[in-house]
Amino acid sequence: MEAGVICIMKKINRRHFLALASAGAGAAIFTSCTRGNFSQTSPKASLKPAIDLPKLHKSSNGLLEVDLEASYRAVKLGDKQAYLLAYNGQVPAPRLEAKPGDKVRIRFTNNLSNPTNLHQHGLHIPPTGNADNVFLNIKPGETFNYEFTIPKNHPAGTFWYHPHRHGLVAEQLFGGLAGLFVVRGDFDEIPEIKAAKEEFLVLQDFALDGEGKLVDSEAHMSLMSGREGDLITVNGKPNPSFSIPQNGLLRWRIVNASPSRFYQLMIENHPFYLIATDGNALSEPVETNQLLLTPGQRAEVLIQGNQQPGEYRLLNLPYNRGGMGMMGGRGMMGGRGMMGGNNNDNNNTSAVLATVNYDSAVETIPLPTKLLSVPILPKPQQVRRFTFNHGMRPGVGMAFLINGKSYEHQRIDTQVKLNTVEDWEIVNTGTMDHPFHLHVNHFQVISRNGTPEPYRSWRDTVLVRKGETVRIRISFRDYTGKTVYHCHILDHEDLGMMANLEILN
């Protein structure tokens, strides 16, 4: 797969890099990195006409079967015409729903101009063959049949699917390729949750030119910090409206499907009651006024309709996720947003993502007091330490590193044994926050800088802030084979902050 990566970075020495950074042009090292030159917008790319296909596909009689096509299409983002990458011509992509024990068959066709594949983010399924195999290289024009079975004991929750072809992940996700994968189960049958009004919120951001076409990443020197767009959408719309029954409950199932942007969420005059993280239920609701979602993370919250009827805004608050540390703490872009938009770094304004209005009154629905039990994992059989940083890679230039190494397709970085429990300490010695993501198996966060995590939960993605050490506990269950762990700022993953994990019998 390494040989197939279309990106060739211009070699640059450290002195030249520092000189460029001090001039505000540090990311110019990527001017020869074409990644297909955003080839979906090049003259060779074919724009497919808009199509009208179902936006929800549910399993029936134990089988979820769907045709999925990735292509470059005209898409409506609210009242704006855009030209994006889309699954089945839809942004966000069709929602897939199944139950534990169901078989899933996805007939996937790549009509993009570059190779791609599918990652079922958060699902506990095999990392090999035609299941969640991120090493597949599905070429333009090819069709591949994915098939896997969701385990009978799989948790109900909010998961999602997106491309994972190394070297092209950020570009393809930023183009619009993302969709929800929902597993229905016992959690949905808890009476208060079942009675709540359910809504899905897919958070995406885009960088478009005046004609609604995707902006070439090369033009904005954004790859080092991770690209962000100035158009934020919720379910493909800027500032959509939601409603909540007065006295009732609203259940929001939220996914951060942006490649780099952090969302620090707050709804006016209403606390969130967190009930699930990364698709896994908590033991009881946790009240919070703000909810931080890093790229790849999901959360489920309940909102009570117990205020005066009116309009309440869902806000994205400022969040400083750090920079390259060469511009007085403002990062290489001097605090400006990536792709010409407003990054939350050093930005004191809040963005309105959506609005909530009250519906007619219903009989009062209380908050649940108990959800599902979260088991205590046994003590680890091994402790490992991983360091996230960035540096110079010989022959390549600037790269993002795990334990001082940039990603190589053939190298096995970590070997673990099936049916064992390990603690991993993730240490961030860099100048930017990094969300750590592990494929196949979920984990529990044990501590941050030695301070115990306030509540127990299952996760597949966890934020490791600059200067922070996060300790996680992992139970390696059910599946052997080769998979990956990486930073979920996807430009960082594409630029080397990923490693291969082999799970052995």
C-alpha positions in Angstrom: 0.0 0.0 0.0 2.9 2.4 0.7 3.9 2.2 -2.9 0.4 3.2 -3.9 0.3 6.4 -1.9 0.0 9.3 -4.4 1.6 11.9 -2.0 5.3 12.6 -2.4 6.4 15.2 0.1 9.2 17.6 -0.8 12.3 16.9 1.2 13.2 19.8 3.5 15.8 20.2 6.2 15.1 21.4 9.7 16.7 24.9 9.1 14.7 25.5 6.0 11.5 24.3 7.8 12.0 26.7 10.7 12.7 29.6 8.3 9.5 28.9 6.5 7.5 28.6 9.7 8.8 31.9 11.0 7.7 33.5 7.7 4.2 32.0 8.2 4.6 29.5 5.4 5.8 26.4 7.2 3.3 24.2 5.5 4.9 25.0 2.1 6.8 21.8 2.5 3.6 20.2 1.1 3.5 22.1 -2.2 4.6 19.0 -4.1 2.2 16.8 -2.3 -0.6 16.2 -4.8 -2.6 13.4 -3.2 -4.2 13.3 -6.6 -4.4 17.1 -6.6 -7.9 16.8 -5.1 -8.5 14.9 -8.3 -12.3 14.7 -7.7 -12.2 18.4 -8.8 -9.8 18.0 -11.6 -10.8 17.9 -15.3 -10.3 14.1 -15.3 -12.9 13.6 -12.6 -16.4 12.9 -13.7 -19.2 14.6 -11.8 -22.1 12.2 -11.3 -25.7 13.5 -11.5 -27.7 13.9 -8.3 -29.6 10.7 -7.3 -32.4 10.0 -4.9 -31.9 6.8 -2.9 -33.1 5.8 0.6 -31.4 7.6 3.4 -32.0 4.7 5.9 -31.2 1.0 5.4 -32.4 -1.4 8.1 -31.7 -5.1 8.5 -34.5 -7.5 7.9 -34.7 -11.1 9.0 -31.2 -11.0 10.3 -29.6 -9.4 7.2 -28.5 -5.9 6.3 -27.8 -5.7 2.6 -26.9 -2.5 0.8 -25.2 -1.2 -2.3 -22.9 1.7 -1.5 -21.1 3.8 -4.1 -18.5 6.5 -3.5 -18.4 9.2 -6.2 -18.1 12.9 -6.9 -21.6 14.5 -7.0 -23.6 17.7 -6.8 -25.0 17.9 -3.3 -27.2 20.4 -1.5 -25.8 21.8 1.7 -28.9 23.7 3.0 -29.6 26.2 0.2 -26.0 26.0 -1.2 -25.1 23.8 -4.2 -21.8 22.0 -3.5 -19.8 19.4 -5.4 -18.6 16.8 -2.9 -17.5 13.2 -2.4 -20.5 11.2 -1.4 -21.8 7.7 -0.6 -24.9 7.2 -2.8 -24.9 10.9 -3.6 -25.8 11.8 0.0 -24.0 14.0 2.6 -24.1 12.6 5.2 -24.2 9.1 3.8 -27.2 6.7 4.3 -27.7 5.6 7.8 -27.2 1.8 8.3 -29.0 0.0 11.1 -28.7 -3.5 12.3 -29.0 -5.6 15.5 -26.6 -7.9 17.3 -26.3 -11.2 15.5 -27.2 -9.7 12.1 -25.2 -10.4 9.0 -24.1 -7.3 7.0 -23.4 -7.3 3.3 -22.2 -4.1 1.6 -21.6 -4.2 -2.1 -19.2 -1.3 -2.4 -18.2 0.4 -5.7 -15.4 3.0 -5.9 -16.2 5.6 -8.5 -13.7 8.1 -7.1 -10.5 9.1 -8.9 -8.3 7.6 -6.2 -8.2 4.3 -4.3 -10.3 4.0 -1.2 -11.9 1.5 1.3 -14.3 1.4 4.2 -13.7 1.5 7.9 -16.6 0.5 10.2 -15.5 2.8 13.1 -16.2 1.4 16.5 -17.7 -1.9 15.5 -16.2 -5.0 17.1 -15.8 -7.1 14.0 -12.8 -8.9 12.4 -10.0 -6.6 11.1 -9.2 -9.0 8.3 -10.6 -10.3 5.0 -13.8 -8.6 3.8 -14.8 -7.2 7.3 -13.1 -4.1 8.8 -9.9 -4.5 6.8 -8.3 -1.0 6.5 -5.4 -2.5 4.4 -7.7 -3.1 1.4 -6.9 -1.0 -1.7 -10.1 -0.7 -3.8 -9.0 1.0 -7.0 -11.1 3.4 -9.1 -13.9 1.5 -10.9 -13.6 -1.6 -8.7 -16.4 -3.2 -6.7 -15.7 -5.0 -3.4 -18.1 -7.1 -1.4 -17.9 -6.5 2.4 -19.4 -9.1 4.6 -19.4 -9.6 8.4 -21.6 -10.6 11.3 -22.2 -8.4 14.2 -21.6 -10.4 17.4 -24.7 -11.4 19.4 -23.3 -9.7 22.5 -22.3 -6.5 20.6 -23.4 -3.3 22.5 -26.1 -1.2 21.0 -24.8 2.2 20.0 -23.8 4.9 17.5 -21.0 3.9 15.2 -20.0 5.2 11.8 -18.3 4.4 8.5 -15.7 6.4 6.5 -12.7 5.8 4.2 -9.4 4.6 5.6 -7.0 4.3 2.7 -3.8 5.6 4.3 -2.5 8.8 2.7 -6.0 9.7 1.4 -8.1 9.5 4.6 -8.3 13.2 5.5 -8.9 14.3 1.9 -11.7 11.8 1.4 -13.4 12.4 4.7 -13.1 16.2 4.2 -14.8 15.7 0.8 -17.9 14.4 2.6 -17.5 10.6 2.8 -19.1 9.7 6.2 -22.2 7.9 7.4 -23.8 6.5 10.6 -23.9 2.8 11.5 -26.4 2.2 14.3 -26.7 -1.0 16.3 -30.1 -1.4 18.0 -30.3 -3.4 21.2 -31.2 -3.5 24.9 -30.0 0.1 25.6 -32.8 1.4 23.3 -35.4 -0.5 25.3 -34.8 1.3 28.6 -38.2 3.0 29.1 -37.1 6.6 29.5 -34.7 6.3 26.5 -37.4 4.6 24.4 -39.8 7.4 25.2 -37.4 10.2 24.3 -37.5 11.8 20.9 -34.5 10.5 18.9 -32.4 12.6 16.6 -29.0 12.0 14.9 -26.5 14.8 14.5 -23.6 14.3 12.0 -21.1 17.2 12.4 -19.0 17.9 9.3 -17.1 20.9 8.0 -16.2 21.8 4.4 -13.9 24.2 2.5 -15.6 25.3 -0.7 -14.8 28.0 -3.2 -17.2 30.5 -4.6 -18.6 27.9 -7.0 -19.2 25.3 -4.3 -16.3 23.2 -5.3 -13.9 21.6 -2.8 -10.9 23.7 -2.1 -7.5 22.1 -2.9 -5.7 21.5 0.4 -2.4 22.6 -1.2 -3.7 26.1 -1.5 -4.1 26.6 2.2 -1.1 25.0 3.9 -3.3 23.3 6.4 -2.0 19.8 6.6 0.3 20.2 9.5 -2.3 21.4 12.0 -5.1 19.5 10.3 -7.5 21.0 7.9 -10.7 22.7 8.9 -13.4 24.3 6.8 -15.4 27.5 7.3 -18.7 25.9 6.5 -20.0 23.7 9.4 -23.1 21.5 8.8 -25.3 19.4 11.0 -26.8 16.6 8.9 -25.7 18.4 5.7 -27.3 21.7 6.7 -26.0 24.9 8.3 -28.0 25.7 11.5 -30.9 23.2 11.2 -33.8 23.3 13.6 -34.7 20.5 16.1 -37.7 20.3 18.4 -38.2 19.0 21.9 -41.5 18.1 23.5 -42.2 20.4 26.5 -41.8 18.2 29.6 -40.3 15.5 27.4 -36.8 14.2 26.6 -34.7 14.7 23.5 -32.1 12.1 22.7 -29.3 13.3 20.6 -26.9 10.8 19.0 -23.9 12.9 17.9 -20.9 12.0 15.7 -17.9 14.2 15.0 -17.3 13.3 11.3 -14.8 16.1 10.7 -11.2 15.2 10.0 -9.6 17.7 12.4 -12.2 20.1 14.0 -13.0 19.7 17.7 -16.5 20.5 18.8 -17.0 22.0 22.3 -20.8 21.8 22.5 -23.2 23.7 24.7 -27.0 24.3 24.4 -28.4 27.5 25.9 -30.1 27.0 29.4 -30.0 23.2 29.1 -27.5 20.8 30.6 -26.6 17.6 28.7 -27.1 14.3 30.4 -24.5 12.0 28.9 -25.7 8.5 28.5 -23.2 6.9 26.1 -19.7 7.4 24.8 -18.4 6.1 21.5 -21.5 3.9 21.1 -21.4 2.4 24.6 -23.8 3.0 27.4 -22.8 4.5 30.8 -24.0 3.0 34.0 -26.0 6.2 34.8 -26.5 9.6 33.3 -23.7 12.2 33.8 -24.8 15.8 33.9 -22.5 18.3 32.1 -22.9 21.8 30.7 -20.4 21.3 27.9 -19.5 18.3 25.7 -16.2 18.0 23.9 -16.1 15.8 20.9 -12.8 15.2 19.1 -12.7 13.8 15.6 -14.1 10.3 15.5 -15.8 10.5 18.8 -19.5 9.9 19.4 -21.8 10.8 22.3 -25.4 10.2 23.2 -27.1 12.8 25.4 -30.5 13.4 26.8 -31.9 17.0 27.0 -34.9 17.8 29.2 -37.7 20.0 27.9 -38.2 21.7 31.2 -37.5 25.4 30.3 -39.8 28.1 29.0 -40.9 27.5 25.4 -38.7 29.4 23.0 -35.6 29.0 20.8 -32.3 27.8 22.2 -29.1 27.6 20.3 -26.6 24.7 20.1 -23.2 26.5 20.3 -19.7 25.4 19.3 -17.5 27.1 21.9 -13.9 28.1 21.3 -11.3 25.4 22.0 -7.5 25.7 21.6 -6.2 22.4 20.4 -2.7 23.8 20.0 -0.3 24.4 17.2 3.2 23.8 16.0 4.7 26.1 18.6 6.7 28.2 16.3 4.5 31.4 16.3 4.4 32.3 19.9 1.9 29.6 20.7 -0.4 30.5 17.9 0.7 27.7 15.7 1.9 27.9 12.1 -1.2 29.6 10.8 -0.9 32.4 13.4 -4.1 31.4 15.0 -6.1 31.6 11.8 -8.4 28.8 10.8 -7.4 26.1 8.4 -8.6 26.2 4.8 -9.5 29.9 5.2 -12.0 29.3 8.0 -12.0 30.0 11.7 -10.2 27.4 13.7 -11.3 27.4 17.4 -7.7 28.0 18.3 -7.4 31.6 19.7 -10.9 32.5 18.5 -13.1 34.0 21.1 -16.4 33.7 19.2 -18.9 30.8 19.4 -20.5 29.4 16.3 -24.2 28.5 16.2 -24.6 24.9 14.9 -28.3 24.4 15.3 -31.4 25.7 17.1 -33.9 23.9 19.3 -37.6 24.9 19.6 -40.3 23.5 22.0 -43.1 21.3 20.7 -46.5 20.9 22.4 -46.4 19.6 26.0 -46.4 15.9 26.8 -46.7 14.0 30.1 -43.5 14.5 32.0 -40.8 12.0 31.2 -38.2 11.6 34.0 -34.5 11.0 33.4 -33.4 7.4 33.8 -31.5 6.7 37.0 -29.8 3.6 35.9 -28.6 2.6 32.4 -26.4 -0.5 31.8 -23.6 -1.9 33.9 -20.0 -1.2 32.8 -17.7 -4.0 33.9 -14.5 -3.5 35.8 -11.7 -4.9 33.8 -9.1 -7.1 35.6 -5.6 -5.9 36.3 -3.4 -5.7 33.2 -0.9 -8.5 32.3 1.3 -5.9 30.6 1.9 -2.1 30.5 3.1 -0.4 27.4 4.0 3.3 26.7 3.4 5.2 23.5 4.7 8.7 22.8 3.0 11.1 20.3 5.2 13.8 18.7 6.3 15.3 15.5 9.7 15.6 13.9 11.9 15.3 10.9 11.9 12.0 8.9 15.0 11.3 6.8 14.2 11.5 3.1 10.7 12.8 3.7 10.7 15.9 5.9 8.2 16.8 8.6 6.3 13.8 9.9 4.0 12.9 12.8 5.4 10.1 15.0 4.5 7.4 17.5 7.5 6.3 19.6 9.7 8.3 17.2 8.6 6.3 14.1 6.5 7.4 11.1 4.0 4.8 9.8 5.2 2.1 7.5 2.8 -0.4 6.0 4.8 -3.6 6.4 6.2 -3.0 9.9 4.5 -4.6 12.9 4.8 -2.0 15.7 3.0 -3.8 18.6 2.1 -7.5 19.1 -0.5 -8.5 21.7 -2.1 -11.8 22.7 -5.7 -12.6 22.3 -7.7 -12.8 25.6 -5.3 -10.6 27.5 -5.7 -7.3 29.2 -3.1 -4.5 28.8 -2.7 -1.0 30.0 -1.3 1.5 27.5 0.1 4.9 28.6 -0.3 7.4 25.8 2.1 10.3 26.3 1.7 13.5 24.2 5.0 15.4 24.2 4.1 17.6 21.2 2.5 21.0 21.0 -1.0 19.9 19.7 -3.8 17.8 21.2 -4.1 14.3 19.6 -7.2 12.1 19.8 -6.0 8.5 20.0 -8.1 5.8 18.2 -7.8 2.1 18.5 -9.5 -0.3 16.0 -11.4 -3.5 16.8 -11.4 -3.4 20.6 -12.8 -0.8 23.0 -11.0 0.4 26.1 -11.6 2.1 29.4 -9.8 5.3 30.4 -8.1 4.7 33.7 -6.4 8.0 34.5 -5.1 11.3 33.2 -1.7 12.4 34.5 -2.3 10.0 37.4 -5.7 11.3 38.3 -8.4 8.7 38.1 -11.1 9.2 35.4 -14.3 10.4 37.1 -16.6 7.7 35.6 -16.2 4.4 33.9 -17.0 4.0 30.2 -16.0 2.2 27.0 -14.3 4.2 24.3 -12.5 3.7 21.0 -11.2 7.3 20.8 -9.7 9.4 23.6 -8.2 12.9 23.7 -4.6 13.1 24.8 -3.9 16.8 25.4 -0.5 18.3 24.9 1.7 17.5 27.9 -0.8 14.9 29.1 -0.4 11.1 29.9 -3.5 9.1 29.5 -3.7 5.5 30.8 -6.2 3.2 29.1 -7.1 -0.5 29.8 -7.8 -2.8 26.8 -9.3 -6.3 26.7 -8.2 -7.9 23.4 -11.2 -10.2 22.6 -12.5 -12.5 19.9 -10.4 -11.5 16.8 -6.8 -12.0 15.7 -5.1 -10.3 12.9 -3.4 -7.0 11.9 -5.1 -3.7 12.5 -4.0 -0.1 13.5 -4.0 2.6 16.1 -3.5 6.3 15.2 -4.2 9.9 15.8 -7.8 10.8 14.6 -6.7 14.2 13.4 -6.6 12.5 10.0 -4.0 14.7 8.4 -1.7 13.6 11.2 -2.6 9.9 10.6 -1.9 10.4 6.8 1.4 12.1 7.7 2.7 9.2 9.8 1.0 9.2 13.2 -0.3 5.6 12.9 1.1 2.2 13.8 0.3 -1.5 13.1 -1.0 -3.8 15.8 -1.0 -7.5 15.5 -3.3 -9.6 17.7 -2.0 -13.2 18.0 -3.5 -16.4 19.4 
